[in-house]
Amino acid sequence: MTGERRPGDRGPGDRGPGGRGSDGRRLKVSIAGSAARHAALLCDEAVPDAIRMSCVGNTVRIEVPEADFCVRLEAVSDDVTRLRFHVTFREDKPAGGTWWSSREIEVPAGPGTALVGRALAAEIRRSRDTFTHAVSEAQSLACTA
């Protein structure tokens, strides 16, 4: 599947309605290549509040309210995929800070497999939870100082 479409638009291989952000707006998604196999899982389950998503070639880009994710899927061998995460987190304040994070994980499966999709979704959720917790902790420390 190639080109730009909205996840709610039905096409070959579509599973379920998906494609709506937490505010009810339709998500703009571009999909093509092996990364496209993970688009439905990411839209419907992992990042339902995504603002923009692009799954093209071996790269997944996702913009959420507090961060921008760029994940490259690299086939290390026939049965191992390396996920290279580059993330920019933004604190939601006028004078909020910006943090950058890079991380690599290896998944014992090929790039287009469900196991890689689940690992990708889990790592995005983990990263977002960690950032939210860190900001919350920093705010509580600032209030007690």
C-alpha positions in Angstrom: 0.0 0.0 0.0 1.4 3.4 -0.9 0.4 7.0 -0.9 -1.3 9.2 1.6 -4.7 8.3 3.1 -6.6 8.5 6.3 -6.8 5.3 8.5 -10.6 5.5 8.5 -10.7 5.1 4.7 -11.1 1.5 3.9 -8.6 -0.2 1.6 -7.0 -3.6 1.2 -5.8 -5.0 4.5 -7.6 -2.4 6.7 -8.6 -3.7 10.1 -11.1 -1.7 11.9 -12.0 2.0 11.9 -9.1 3.5 13.8 -7.5 6.7 12.8 -9.1 9.2 15.2 -7.0 11.1 17.7 -8.1 11.5 21.3 -9.8 14.8 20.4 -11.9 13.0 17.7 -10.0 14.6 14.7 -8.9 12.3 11.9 -5.2 11.4 11.9 -3.2 12.1 8.7 -1.2 9.0 7.9 1.3 8.2 5.1 2.2 4.5 4.6 4.4 2.5 2.2 7.1 -0.2 2.6 7.7 -2.7 5.4 7.0 0.0 8.1 3.4 0.1 6.8 2.7 -3.3 8.3 2.7 -1.6 11.7 0.4 1.4 10.9 -2.9 -0.2 12.0 -1.5 -1.3 15.4 0.1 2.1 16.0 -3.0 4.1 15.0 -5.6 1.9 16.8 -3.8 0.8 20.0 -0.3 2.2 20.7 -0.7 5.9 19.9 -4.4 6.8 19.6 -3.7 10.4 20.3 -1.2 10.7 17.4 -1.4 14.0 15.5 0.6 12.8 12.4 2.1 9.5 11.4 4.2 8.3 8.5 5.2 4.7 7.9 7.3 4.8 4.8 10.1 2.4 3.7 11.7 1.3 6.9 11.0 4.5 8.9 8.1 5.2 11.3 7.5 8.9 12.2 4.9 9.8 14.8 4.0 13.1 16.2 2.1 13.1 19.5 1.2 16.1 21.7 4.4 15.9 23.8 6.9 14.3 21.4 8.1 13.4 17.9 9.3 9.8 17.3 11.4 8.7 14.5 12.0 4.9 14.4 14.2 3.2 11.8 13.6 -0.6 11.3 16.9 -2.3 10.3 17.1 -5.9 9.4 20.2 -7.2 11.2 19.6 -10.7 9.8 16.6 -12.7 8.5 15.3 -13.2 12.0 16.6 -10.0 13.9 15.4 -6.4 13.5 17.0 -3.5 15.2 14.7 -0.6 16.1 16.5 2.8 16.3 14.5 5.3 18.3 15.2 9.1 18.1 12.7 11.1 20.2 12.2 14.7 21.0 10.1 15.4 24.0 8.6 18.8 24.8 7.3 20.0 28.1 3.8 21.6 27.7 4.5 25.0 29.2 5.4 28.4 27.7 8.9 28.1 29.1 9.0 24.3 28.9 12.1 22.3 28.2 13.0 20.0 25.4 14.7 16.6 25.8 16.2 14.3 23.2 16.5 10.6 23.5 18.1 7.8 21.4 17.7 4.2 22.0 18.2 0.9 20.1 16.5 -2.4 20.8 16.8 -5.7 18.9 13.8 -7.9 18.3 14.2 -11.6 17.3 12.0 -11.3 14.2 11.9 -9.8 10.7 10.9 -6.1 10.2 7.3 -6.7 9.0 6.3 -9.2 11.7 3.8 -8.8 14.4 6.5 -9.3 17.1 8.3 -6.2 15.8 5.0 -4.2 15.7 4.3 -5.1 19.4 7.9 -4.2 20.4 7.6 -0.9 18.6 4.3 -0.1 20.3 5.5 -1.2 23.7 8.7 1.0 23.4 6.7 4.0 22.4 4.3 3.6 25.3 7.3 3.0 27.7 9.1 6.1 26.5 6.0 8.3 26.8 5.2 6.9 30.3 8.8 7.5 31.4 8.8 11.1 30.2 5.4 11.9 31.8 6.6 10.5 35.1 9.9 12.5 34.9 8.1 15.7 34.2 5.6 15.1 37.0 8.4 14.2 39.5 10.3 17.4 38.5 7.2 19.5 39.0 6.6 18.1 42.5 10.3 18.7 43.4 10.1 22.3 42.2 7.0 22.9 44.3 8.7 21.6 47.5 11.9 23.6 46.9 
